[in-house]
Amino acid sequence: MKTALSTVIYKQAHPYLQDLLTSVDNQSDKDFDLLIINDNYTKEELEKVETQIQSTVHGINVHIEDLSERKLSIAGTRIEMLKTAKRLGYESLVLVDADDTISPTRMESFIKSFELDKDCVFFYNKFVTETGEDVFKTLPEAVEDIKPIAQANFLGLSNTGIRLTSLNADFLDSLNEGAVAVFDWYLFSRIIMDIGTGAYVDNAATIYRIYDDNTAGTTRDLNKEYDVKTTHYNNLAKRYDYFKQLSAKLSKIDKSTLTLSNNHQGYWWSDISMED
């Protein structure tokens, strides 16, 4: 199976790039390619990054796709990453953010999962902090319907891998409907609703840098969660009655009555709940 590890690089995350590249070079199984998508480095800056990659990553084929002149949104760049990987003939794509790192056995574990479980469209692993603590208290062994991520999310573009052979061109084009900041939540909601299921990968981890510039942030901000969910549900309501219902329920909530949930598992956007 032709597999790639892919990330979008951008100047704001450059202080973390060396750590990511080192973690890629440290993989126990190097039977994969590294697909780099350039967001906003200039051509001159990208040449220096390419030298940095070549001096750090060994025994892995590297393909760099420069999208900087297109000036795409965050979501648009990620959609193009999926399309590029598909065009290059990759059957499976493992994802990581440019400001995170990965455990040494992550690629080995994902490659085995793709080979052994042909039914799953996507796989996911745990996030841990730089001190080794689990970011999410628990994770399900499988995601077989939309309920596990309907009102909170644990599937990001840094802890997942996708079987690209399951995604056709029409599906990829349609993702532009959800080209908003929290694109990962939209992407996996669409995959679950339209294509198939996912499963947890053991013996793999993404080391997650938690700081305020993350899209999800570090604070449990109820107003921000309300706004994110409003956009998320409205986007998905264009296609699914289930999300029309969630959107309607959310719109009836009095924001002044919202309180933090006692059952918070560390998932993103998990304080506002509208059903058990």
Helices and strands as residue ranges (DSSP letters): E 3-9, G 11-13, H 14-25, E 33-38, H 43-56, E 62-66, G 68-70, H 74-87, E 92-95, E 101-102, H 106-116, E 122-128, E 142-143, G 147-149, E 160-163, G 164-166, H 169-174, G 175-178, H 183-194, E 198-207, H 222-237, H 241-251, G 255-257
